[in-house]
Amino acid sequence: MATTQIVGRETSQLIGDEWQKASGAPFDVLNPANEETIATIAASTADDVERALTSARNAQRAWATMPSVERGDRIRSMAALLDENKDALARLIVQEVGKPMAQAEGEVAFAVGLLRYNADWDRRLEGEVLPGDVAGEVIHLLRAPLGVISAICPWNYPLAVLCRKLGPALVTGNTVVAKPSEIAPLAAMEAVRLVQEAGVLPPGVLNLVSGAARTGEALVTSPLTSMVSFTGHRDTGKRIMALASERLTRVALELGGKAPAIVWKDADLDVAVPAVVAARHTNCGQVCTAAERVLGHHAILDEFSDRYVRAVEELVVGDPTGDVDMGPLVSAAQHAKTTSALERAIDEGATVVTGGGRPEGKAFGRGYWFAPTVLADVRSGMDVMREEVFGPVTPIVGVSSLDEALELANDSRYGLSAYLFTNEYGTVMRAVNDLEFGEIYINRTLGESIHAHHAGFKESGIGGEDGKWGLLRYTQLKTAYHHYGV
């Protein structure tokens, strides 16, 4: 499998306008398709993090007082830079995540779109003017920036999630210290390098640190952090919330999901089958909105299952630099987690219909490969129906009534996304009203829109991203009473 060797990065953190060597221990970034080291990066220590946050704090006032339209122009320039370098950025995503090239290109396009959309809020940051309670007075409510945002990003969409946080944070007048995942930091680092070398932003407005849990903890616990914006695992989000509570630091947490796909008795299977296949296997199932479990009405269950299994078996798994449907899982830890989830399901009585572990063949001898897997004989109480797998394993369960389908769908600690396939208007409205999920995809596959709202219920997170409401999370209301006399 082809790979491009990336020079080890001696300068792995950006503080102010200077790329520096971090002070911590080095860590390797691996290509998940073949386990080769593609970069070695030093981790940022707590002292490094504090210097980055200080840089952001010192730059914040001048950035916030800059006319918003100028901030918007600079963010549009960021988007143009990423678009000009989209091929190189996509190749980095392929190498560090194992995402197929077409999906990596889609991620870069999504990242560019997120920056452009949020930049266009530069003339729409509205406040309110209210009448006063006394003569000669008006009340002014305005949107003020929070200050310094610590943006902690995941490995599954390393560039898109970075831009999902940068766009609204910067246009509203905040400065940022970003930390990409230690598993897949290269595309984010390259994007920040492009912006810094082009001089698009004033020094200190965007900083970057590298590392894992200790680096993230330093960001969360510093008094210089005004808000932590985190996307990642539920348990890490809980840890961040606990640490942030000591200083009442704001948090925005997007923490994964266990999306049900309800395939109703009147579903158009020509739509439902490919939609669920894509929603389960995009990025090897490592998507927070992935369809993690199928609840099929008994009237169509056999036909849906047969067609779904055939479609899954036709997926092309292989070298993500080529024209394939699915690459490897991102890491040894993710491979072990998915394997463990499958083994528990089998121990609890599930039957493997297709797949079930590493694909056969010499090409899959090294790397974190996992075949698309479908499970039958699944019961609602099994772990595979309740806990997030984040890998290409599909449990299928039959249901007899809408009440049963909705009850099983809601029987989860998560509440990010859900899918429904039906042409009955009443079924749609009942599900929209009763499903305990932040976003519901009806007769379509996964993929949220930039201008909508991406947010979860229950343990899928706090806050939300995208659109107007995601942008406003990066602001706070300030009230000014103007008493001008009579």
DAGI-V148782 format. One record per residue. RES is the residue in one letter. D_LAST is the distance of its C-alpha to the last C-alpha in Angstrom with 1 decimal. Layout:
BEGIN
res=RES d_last=D_LAST
res=RES d_last=D_LAST
END
This chain:
BEGIN
res=M d_last=78.4
res=A d_last=76.8
res=T d_last=74.2
res=T d_last=72.5
res=Q d_last=72.7
res=I d_last=69.4
res=V d_last=69.6
res=G d_last=68.6
res=R d_last=65.2
res=E d_last=65.2
res=T d_last=61.5
res=S d_last=60.0
res=Q d_last=56.4
res=L d_last=53.6
res=I d_last=51.3
res=G d_last=48.8
res=D d_last=50.8
res=E d_last=54.2
res=W d_last=56.8
res=Q d_last=58.5
res=K d_last=61.4
res=A d_last=60.3
res=S d_last=61.8
res=G d_last=63.1
res=A d_last=66.3
res=P d_last=67.2
res=F d_last=67.4
res=D d_last=69.1
res=V d_last=67.7
res=L d_last=70.4
res=N d_last=71.1
res=P d_last=71.5
res=A d_last=74.0
res=N d_last=76.6
res=E d_last=75.3
res=E d_last=75.4
res=T d_last=73.0
res=I d_last=70.7
res=A d_last=68.6
res=T d_last=68.3
res=I d_last=64.9
res=A d_last=63.9
res=A d_last=61.4
res=S d_last=58.2
res=T d_last=58.1
res=A d_last=55.3
res=D d_last=54.9
res=D d_last=54.8
res=V d_last=52.1
res=E d_last=50.0
res=R d_last=50.2
res=A d_last=49.2
res=L d_last=46.2
res=T d_last=45.2
res=S d_last=45.6
res=A d_last=43.3
res=R d_last=40.7
res=N d_last=40.7
res=A d_last=40.3
res=Q d_last=37.6
res=R d_last=34.4
res=A d_last=35.4
res=W d_last=36.5
res=A d_last=33.3
res=T d_last=31.2
res=M d_last=33.5
res=P d_last=32.2
res=S d_last=33.3
res=V d_last=35.2
res=E d_last=37.3
res=R d_last=38.0
res=G d_last=39.1
res=D d_last=41.3
res=R d_last=43.0
res=I d_last=43.7
res=R d_last=45.1
res=S d_last=47.4
res=M d_last=48.5
res=A d_last=49.4
res=A d_last=51.4
res=L d_last=53.3
res=L d_last=54.3
res=D d_last=55.4
res=E d_last=57.5
res=N d_last=59.2
res=K d_last=59.5
res=D d_last=63.3
res=A d_last=63.5
res=L d_last=60.8
res=A d_last=62.6
res=R d_last=65.9
res=L d_last=64.4
res=I d_last=63.1
res=V d_last=66.6
res=Q d_last=68.2
res=E d_last=66.1
res=V d_last=65.3
res=G d_last=68.4
res=K d_last=66.3
res=P d_last=68.1
res=M d_last=67.2
res=A d_last=65.7
res=Q d_last=63.4
res=A d_last=62.5
res=E d_last=61.6
res=G d_last=59.4
res=E d_last=57.6
res=V d_last=56.8
res=A d_last=55.5
res=F d_last=53.3
res=A d_last=52.0
res=V d_last=51.1
res=G d_last=49.4
res=L d_last=47.3
res=L d_last=46.0
res=R d_last=45.4
res=Y d_last=43.5
res=N d_last=41.2
res=A d_last=40.6
res=D d_last=39.3
res=W d_last=36.4
res=D d_last=35.0
res=R d_last=32.6
res=R d_last=32.0
res=L d_last=30.5
res=E d_last=27.5
res=G d_last=24.6
res=E d_last=22.0
res=V d_last=18.3
res=L d_last=17.2
res=P d_last=14.2
res=G d_last=12.7
res=D d_last=13.6
res=V d_last=10.3
res=A d_last=6.9
res=G d_last=5.1
res=E d_last=8.8
res=V d_last=11.9
res=I d_last=15.4
res=H d_last=18.0
res=L d_last=21.7
res=L d_last=24.1
res=R d_last=27.8
res=A d_last=29.1
res=P d_last=32.8
res=L d_last=34.9
res=G d_last=36.6
res=V d_last=40.4
res=I d_last=42.4
res=S d_last=46.1
res=A d_last=47.7
res=I d_last=51.1
res=C d_last=53.2
res=P d_last=56.4
res=W d_last=59.7
res=N d_last=60.1
res=Y d_last=57.4
res=P d_last=56.8
res=L d_last=55.1
res=A d_last=53.2
res=V d_last=51.6
res=L d_last=50.7
res=C d_last=48.8
res=R d_last=47.3
res=K d_last=45.6
res=L d_last=44.9
res=G d_last=43.2
res=P d_last=40.2
res=A d_last=40.0
res=L d_last=39.9
res=V d_last=37.6
res=T d_last=34.9
res=G d_last=35.1
res=N d_last=37.6
res=T d_last=40.8
res=V d_last=44.1
res=V d_last=47.4
res=A d_last=49.9
res=K d_last=53.1
res=P d_last=55.6
res=S d_last=58.4
res=E d_last=61.4
res=I d_last=63.6
res=A d_last=62.1
res=P d_last=59.9
res=L d_last=61.3
res=A d_last=59.4
res=A d_last=56.0
res=M d_last=57.2
res=E d_last=58.3
res=A d_last=55.0
res=V d_last=53.1
res=R d_last=55.6
res=L d_last=55.1
res=V d_last=51.4
res=Q d_last=51.7
res=E d_last=54.5
res=A d_last=52.5
res=G d_last=49.5
res=V d_last=47.2
res=L d_last=44.9
res=P d_last=43.9
res=P d_last=46.1
res=G d_last=45.2
res=V d_last=43.2
res=L d_last=46.3
res=N d_last=49.0
res=L d_last=52.1
res=V d_last=54.4
res=S d_last=57.7
res=G d_last=59.5
res=A d_last=59.8
res=A d_last=58.7
res=R d_last=58.3
res=T d_last=56.1
res=G d_last=53.9
res=E d_last=53.7
res=A d_last=52.5
res=L d_last=49.7
res=V d_last=48.7
res=T d_last=48.8
res=S d_last=47.1
res=P d_last=43.6
res=L d_last=42.7
res=T d_last=42.9
res=S d_last=39.7
res=M d_last=41.4
res=V d_last=45.1
res=S d_last=45.8
res=F d_last=49.5
res=T d_last=51.9
res=G d_last=55.4
res=H d_last=57.5
res=R d_last=56.3
res=D d_last=57.7
res=T d_last=56.1
res=G d_last=52.7
res=K d_last=53.2
res=R d_last=54.1
res=I d_last=51.0
res=M d_last=48.8
res=A d_last=50.5
res=L d_last=50.1
res=A d_last=46.5
res=S d_last=45.6
res=E d_last=46.4
res=R d_last=43.2
res=L d_last=41.4
res=T d_last=41.7
res=R d_last=40.7
res=V d_last=43.7
res=A d_last=44.4
res=L d_last=48.0
res=E d_last=50.3
res=L d_last=53.6
res=G d_last=56.1
res=G d_last=57.5
res=K d_last=60.5
res=A d_last=59.9
res=P d_last=62.1
res=A d_last=63.4
res=I d_last=64.1
res=V d_last=66.7
res=W d_last=66.8
res=K d_last=69.9
res=D d_last=68.8
res=A d_last=67.6
res=D d_last=68.6
res=L d_last=70.7
res=D d_last=70.8
res=V d_last=67.1
res=A d_last=67.1
res=V d_last=70.0
res=P d_last=68.8
res=A d_last=65.2
res=V d_last=66.2
res=V d_last=68.6
res=A d_last=65.9
res=A d_last=63.4
res=R d_last=65.9
res=H d_last=67.5
res=T d_last=64.9
res=N d_last=64.8
res=C d_last=67.8
res=G d_last=65.7
res=Q d_last=63.3
res=V d_last=60.1
res=C d_last=57.6
res=T d_last=57.4
res=A d_last=61.2
res=A d_last=63.0
res=E d_last=64.6
res=R d_last=66.4
res=V d_last=67.6
res=L d_last=67.6
res=G d_last=69.9
res=H d_last=70.7
res=H d_last=74.5
res=A d_last=75.0
res=I d_last=74.3
res=L d_last=74.8
res=D d_last=78.3
res=E d_last=77.6
res=F d_last=74.3
res=S d_last=75.9
res=D d_last=78.9
res=R d_last=76.8
res=Y d_last=74.3
res=V d_last=77.2
res=R d_last=78.8
res=A d_last=75.5
res=V d_last=75.1
res=E d_last=78.6
res=E d_last=78.0
res=L d_last=75.2
res=V d_last=76.2
res=V d_last=75.7
res=G d_last=76.4
res=D d_last=75.4
res=P d_last=71.6
res=T d_last=71.9
res=G d_last=73.8
res=D d_last=73.3
res=V d_last=73.1
res=D d_last=71.1
res=M d_last=70.9
res=G d_last=71.4
res=P d_last=71.8
res=L d_last=69.6
res=V d_last=67.6
res=S d_last=69.4
res=A d_last=72.3
res=A d_last=69.9
res=Q d_last=68.6
res=H d_last=72.2
res=A d_last=73.2
res=K d_last=70.3
res=T d_last=71.2
res=T d_last=74.9
res=S d_last=74.2
res=A d_last=72.2
res=L d_last=75.1
res=E d_last=77.7
res=R d_last=75.8
res=A d_last=75.5
res=I d_last=79.3
res=D d_last=80.0
res=E d_last=78.0
res=G d_last=80.0
res=A d_last=78.4
res=T d_last=80.7
res=V d_last=80.2
res=V d_last=80.7
res=T d_last=80.2
res=G d_last=79.4
res=G d_last=79.2
res=G d_last=78.8
res=R d_last=79.6
res=P d_last=80.9
res=E d_last=84.6
res=G d_last=85.6
res=K d_last=86.0
res=A d_last=82.6
res=F d_last=80.9
res=G d_last=82.9
res=R d_last=80.1
res=G d_last=76.4
res=Y d_last=74.3
res=W d_last=75.5
res=F d_last=75.2
res=A d_last=76.6
res=P d_last=74.5
res=T d_last=75.4
res=V d_last=75.4
res=L d_last=76.0
res=A d_last=77.5
res=D d_last=78.4
res=V d_last=74.9
res=R d_last=73.4
res=S d_last=69.8
res=G d_last=70.1
res=M d_last=71.4
res=D d_last=69.5
res=V d_last=69.6
res=M d_last=67.6
res=R d_last=65.0
res=E d_last=64.6
res=E d_last=63.4
res=V d_last=66.4
res=F d_last=64.7
res=G d_last=68.0
res=P d_last=70.0
res=V d_last=71.3
res=T d_last=70.7
res=P d_last=71.6
res=I d_last=72.1
res=V d_last=72.0
res=G d_last=72.7
res=V d_last=70.5
res=S d_last=71.3
res=S d_last=68.0
res=L d_last=64.4
res=D d_last=63.6
res=E d_last=66.0
res=A d_last=64.6
res=L d_last=61.1
res=E d_last=62.2
res=L d_last=64.1
res=A d_last=61.4
res=N d_last=58.8
res=D d_last=61.4
res=S d_last=60.1
res=R d_last=57.9
res=Y d_last=56.4
res=G d_last=54.0
res=L d_last=53.3
res=S d_last=55.1
res=A d_last=57.5
res=Y d_last=59.5
res=L d_last=60.6
res=F d_last=63.2
res=T d_last=63.5
res=N d_last=63.1
res=E d_last=62.3
res=Y d_last=58.7
res=G d_last=58.7
res=T d_last=60.0
res=V d_last=57.3
res=M d_last=54.5
res=R d_last=56.1
res=A d_last=56.5
res=V d_last=53.0
res=N d_last=51.7
res=D d_last=54.2
res=L d_last=54.9
res=E d_last=53.1
res=F d_last=52.5
res=G d_last=49.5
res=E d_last=51.1
res=I d_last=53.9
res=Y d_last=56.1
res=I d_last=57.7
res=N d_last=60.8
res=R d_last=60.2
res=T d_last=60.8
res=L d_last=58.5
res=G d_last=55.8
res=E d_last=52.1
res=S d_last=49.7
res=I d_last=47.3
res=H d_last=44.3
res=A d_last=45.1
res=H d_last=44.8
res=H d_last=47.6
res=A d_last=47.4
res=G d_last=49.7
res=F d_last=49.8
res=K d_last=51.6
res=E d_last=53.3
res=S d_last=52.7
res=G d_last=49.5
res=I d_last=45.9
res=G d_last=43.1
res=G d_last=44.2
res=E d_last=44.4
res=D d_last=44.1
res=G d_last=41.7
res=K d_last=37.9
res=W d_last=38.3
res=G d_last=40.6
res=L d_last=38.3
res=L d_last=35.3
res=R d_last=37.6
res=Y d_last=37.1
res=T d_last=33.3
res=Q d_last=31.0
res=L d_last=27.5
res=K d_last=24.7
res=T d_last=21.3
res=A d_last=18.2
res=Y d_last=14.9
res=H d_last=12.1
res=H d_last=9.0
res=Y d_last=6.8
res=G d_last=3.8
res=V d_last=0.0
END
